[in-house]
Amino acid sequence: MGQACTIESEGLRAQSDDCAPGLVCMSDNCLSRCFQFCRSDSDCTSASCTRDIPGGQKVCEVPYADACVPLPGSQNTGCGTASGGMACYISSARPAHTICDCPFGAVPSNGPCTRSRDCIRGLACVDRGGTSPICLQVCRLSDMGVNDCPSHTAGSCHDYTGVPAGQPKNMTYGYCF
């Protein structure tokens, strides 16, 4: 899983790829990679079974990368070089973990999102209840956001509990609000 792959006849009925059996090649903003089909988290190794694909099926997400740092700018580390396209995000589906993934979009702060990887690096997709989730800046819970959050929200680092909200929180990182 996660190996680079090639898709032949993409989007056509005769589409094929060079992934091993039980895997499917999917393209994202960075590269094409093999993903494992799954029904539940127990089918995945160090990942969640939460990435939807066409046809109503699911594949395992990218593996957890709990050593990466999902903070903004040059502080976003652990997923390779910033120019490589990969970024560290708090997992929206399992917020106790971080992941290295390709940004699916470039949604700025306060923009609408479905998952953290929809946001630009250093932001998390936050479900504050009552409205659609939005991208908000990531901060360290240990300093309550004093060093990470913009001055108008300094001291306001909140627990991150995923999308939808209610999952076990990330113990290290939260969001500024």
KALIN-V815929 format. One record per residue. RES is the residue in one letter. SS is DSSP state (H for helix, E for strand, C for the rest). D_CENTER is the distance of its C-alpha to the mean C-alpha in whole Angstrom. Layout:
# KALIN-V815929
<<RES SS D_CENTER> <RES SS D_CENTER>>
This chain:
# KALIN-V815929
<<M C 17> <G C 15> <Q C 18> <A E 19> <C C 21> <T C 23> <I E 23> <E E 27> <S C 28> <E C 24> <G C 24> <L C 28> <R C 29> <A C 30> <Q C 27> <S E 26> <D E 24> <D C 25> <C C 23> <A C 24> <P C 25> <G C 23> <L E 20> <V E 19> <C E 18> <M E 16> <S E 15> <D C 12> <N C 13> <C C 14> <L C 15> <S E 16> <R E 15> <C E 17> <F E 15> <Q E 17> <F E 18> <C E 18> <R C 19> <S C 18> <D H 16> <S H 19> <D H 19> <C C 16> <T C 16> <S C 14> <A C 11> <S C 11> <C C 13> <T C 11> <R E 10> <D E 13> <I E 16> <P C 19> <G C 22> <G C 20> <Q E 19> <K E 16> <V E 14> <C C 12> <E C 9> <V C 8> <P C 10> <Y E 10> <A C 11> <D C 12> <A C 14> <C C 12> <V E 12> <P C 10> <L C 13> <P C 14> <G H 16> <S H 18> <Q H 17> <N C 13> <T E 14> <G C 14> <C C 12> <G C 15> <T C 17> <A H 16> <S H 18> <G H 16> <G C 13> <M E 10> <A E 9> <C E 7> <Y E 5> <I E 6> <S C 5> <S C 6> <A C 8> <R C 10> <P C 10> <A C 12> <H C 10> <T E 8> <I E 6> <C E 7> <D E 6> <C E 8> <P C 8> <F C 9> <G C 11> <A C 13> <V E 13> <P C 15> <S C 16> <N C 17> <G C 16> <P E 15> <C C 11> <T C 10> <R C 6> <S H 5> <R H 4> <D H 8> <C E 9> <I C 10> <R C 10> <G C 11> <L E 10> <A E 8> <C E 9> <V E 12> <D C 14> <R C 18> <G C 20> <G C 22> <T C 20> <S C 17> <P C 14> <I E 14> <C E 12> <L E 14> <Q E 14> <V E 13> <C E 16> <R E 17> <L H 19> <S H 22> <D H 23> <M C 23> <G C 21> <V C 24> <N C 23> <D C 20> <C C 20> <P C 23> <S H 26> <H H 26> <T H 24> <A C 25> <G C 25> <S C 23> <C E 19> <H E 18> <D E 17> <Y C 13> <T C 13> <G C 11> <V C 11> <P C 14> <A C 15> <G C 17> <Q C 15> <P C 16> <K C 15> <N C 13> <M C 17> <T C 16> <Y E 14> <G E 14> <Y E 14> <C E 18> <F C 20>>
